[in-house]
Amino acid sequence: MTAQHDQNAGPDPYTSPKTFYGSELRRVREEAGLSQTEVGERCFCSGTYIGQFEAAVRRPQPDISRMLDEAFGTGKHFRRLCELARRSKLPSYFEDAAELEKLAEAISTYESTFVPSLLQTESYARALINAAQRFAPSKVVDDLVRSRMERGSVVDEATGPLLWVIIHEAVLNVRVGGASVMAEQLSALAETMRMNRRVLVQVLPYAAGEQAFLNGTMVLMAFADSPPAVYTESAYTGQLIDEPSLVAQYQRAYDLVRAASLPSEASLALIESTAKEFAKQ
């Protein structure tokens, strides 16, 4: 039979390893006379998911690549292409979460110590990365800073995700990079709160006492056509969670933290006053 052409021709296959993977998947699928839906059934996923790989929207996954090789009898072809496509300047534990971040319709995040990475200024990000990568070559630091700034650009896009941010009051007082860097960062955060209607920031005050997530980072991502996922992170590792019951538990805990946080107007006033104090130093 003739394969269904579920989507228009994909991107130039020679743009990147990810686009080449997608073009190879499309080529092999069509030669086999299968639709995206039929391939998805063999890999225990949706046809839409297969289409996202072909269009190079999603980064290739090892488990799906293994099932594709088994379904098509292609040896280790897709597994090898997957390994190549997954090479990244980002830390390996964060790669999948960064990919999902681009697809999310809404992102809800909590940060206990630092301004969330999507809202960091370059000087603030560089200070954090320099501290975490104390013994790394300067080029590694530069690459990580550049990647973080590129990720942050999604906030200014008209079609970017809705971003709901909760930061602990401690974030405003941890002196990252010195007083001038903090003044710049907090002023930039306040400006984003005032000008970007797709970004809402709340501060969890010290007076709120014990709350969930006090010792870490939590990012909840919601999608148009996929179940939500949670990403948690500590100093040198992170975990992507998609188990529905666990994601629901994170959502309930986030709702409680949000209820205990200052309203956005009071949060803005606190952030601006703290920025002014740093600017005086």
N, C-alpha and C positions, 0 to 999 in steps of 0.2 A: 504494500500500500504506500501511498505518498504521505510523507510527514506533513503535519499541520505547521504552518509558519505562524507561531503564536505571537511573535513580535517582529518589528522591522529589523533589517540588518543591523548587527551590532556595531560597536566602535571599531576603529582601525585596529586590527589584531596585533600590529607591530608597535603600538604606543607603549605598552608595558607588559610584563609577564602576566598580569591579571587579565588584560584584554586578550592576550594570546590564549590563555586558558579558556576564556569564554568562547572565542572563535572555534577552538578545537572541540569544545563540548557541543556547540551547534553543528559543526561539520559531522562529527561522529553520530550525533543523534539523527540528523537528517539522512545520512547514509544508511542508518539502521531502519529508517522509515517510521520513527517514533515521534510522538508529540511531546511537548514539555510535561504535560500531565501524565503521560504513560511512563516517562522516565522517572518522574517524581514518585509514582506508585512503586516502582522498583527500588527506590532509594528511601522509601518511608518519609517522604516530604511532599510538599505541594508543587504543582507545575509552576506556580508563580515564583517559588523559591529557585527552581531550576532556571527560570527565565532571568532572574536577578544575577545568577552566575554568568549566564551567556552575555548579558548586557554589561558585565563588569561592574555592577552596582555593589554586589557583595564579594568579599574576599573568599577565595576557595577554602573549603574546610577539609581536613584530613579524612574524617569519617565518610563524608559524602564522596570524596575522591576515590576512596577504597571501594565503595559500593558502585560507583560509576565504572570502575575498572572491571568489577565482577559482572555487572550488567551487560557491558559491551564486549567483554573478553579482550580487553586492551592491555593485559599484563599489569605493569605499574606506570603506564603512561600518564594518567591523571594524577597519580600520587607524586610523580616526579615534577610535573608542572605545578602542582599545589605547593610543593616545597619551595620552588623558585618564586612563585607568586607571593608567598607569605613572608619573604625577606623584607624587613622594614627597619627604619631608623628608630621606630618606637620600641620600648621594652616589649619582649615577647608576650609577657603576661597581660599587656594592655592592648595588643593589636586587635583582637576581636571586638573588644569594647569600643575602641576608637572607630572601627568600621560601623558598628551599630549606631554610634553617636551621630553619624552623618545621615542616617535613615530615620531617626526618631522624629516623631511629630511633637512630642513634649518630653522634656527632661526635668526631673525633680532631683535636686542634689542637696546633700548636707555635708558641711565641712567643719571640723572641730578646731583646726589649727591655722589653716591657710586660706586665702582667697581661692575659690575654685579655678581650675586651670583655664576654663573658657573665658574668664573675666580678668585674667592677669595681664598686667602691663609687661613689656619686654624686660625692663630693669628688675622688676619683682620676680619674674620667672627665672631670669638669669641668676639672681641671688639664690633662689631655692635650688636650682639645678646645680650650681657650683658647689653648694653645700652637700648635696646628695652624691655628686660625682667628683669628690675631692681629689681623687687620684687619676681621673680620666684625662686624656689629651684635650686640649682646648677645642679641637675640631669636633670631638664628640659632644662637648657642651654646646658649641654653636649649632650643631645639627639638631640637638634636642630642643634648644630654644626656638629654632626656626619651625620645627614641627609643632611646637606648642602654640606659636603665634598663628600658624596656618589653621590649626584646629579652632582657635578663638574667632577666626573670621566668620564662622557660621552664625555667630550671634548677630552680626550686622546684616545678614542676608534677609531680604523680604520674605523668602520662603523658609527661613531657618526655623528651628523648633521653638516652641514656647519654653521658656526657661524659668523655672521656679527654684530659687536658691535660698537655703537657710544656712547662715553661718553663726557659729557660737561667738559671743562677745569677745572671747579670747583672741579670735582672728584679728580683731582691730588693734590688739595690744602686743602681739608677737612682732617684735621689731625685725622685719626681714629687710636686709640690705641697708639699714640705717634710716634716719628720720626723713630724709628727702625722698627716698624710694617709697616709704610708707605714705607720705603726704601725696605723692603722685598717684600711687595705687588707689588709695581711698577716694581721692578726688575723681579719678577716672571711673571708679565704681559708682559713685554718686551721680556722675554725669550720665552713665548708662541707665541708671534707675530713672532719671528724669526724662531722658530723651527716647528710650527704647520701650515701647509699650508691650513688647513681647517678653520683657525681662522683669521679673518681680523678685525682690530681695527682702528677706526678713532676718533680723538678728535675734538669736536665742540668748536672753540676758543671763548673767551670772545668777540673778535672783530666781531663775527657773529651777535651780537645783539639779538633782539627778534626772537625766533623760536618756532615752535610747541614743545610740550612735556617739556618745560623748567622746569616745576614744578613737574615732576613725572617720573615714570618708564613705559616703553612700551615694550612688547615682542610680535613679530609677528611670528607665527609658520606656516610653510608650510609642507604639507604631500603628500605622493605619491598617495593615493587613497581617500583623503577626502578634503573638502574645507578648506582654511586657517582659523586660529583663532587668536585673539588678547587677550593678558592678560595685564591689567593695575593694578597698585598697589600704595597705599599710605601707611602711617605709620602702620595701624593696620587692613587694609582690602584690598581686591582686587576684580577684576571683570573679568570674562572670557566672551569675546564677539565673537559671531559667525555669527551675522547678516551680510550677504554679503555686503550690502551697507555701513555699518559702518566699516567693515574690509577694504573695498576698500578706504574709506576716510583716515583711519590710514596709509594704504600703500602709498597713495599719499603724505601725510604729512611727512612720513618717508623718502621718496625719496627727498623731498625738504631739510630736515635736513642733509641727507647724502651729497647732493650737496654743502651745506654750510660748511661742515666739512673739516679739513685738510686731504690731501692725507695720505695714510698709512705710507709712509716713513717719512714724516714730523711729523706725530703723534708719531711714534716710537722714533724719536730724542727727542721730547719734553718729553715723558714719561721717557726716560733714563736720561735726564738731571735733571729732577725733582727728580728722585730716588737718584741720586748722591748728590743733595742738602740735601735731608733728611739724607743720610748716613753720612754727615759731622756734623750733629747736635748732 
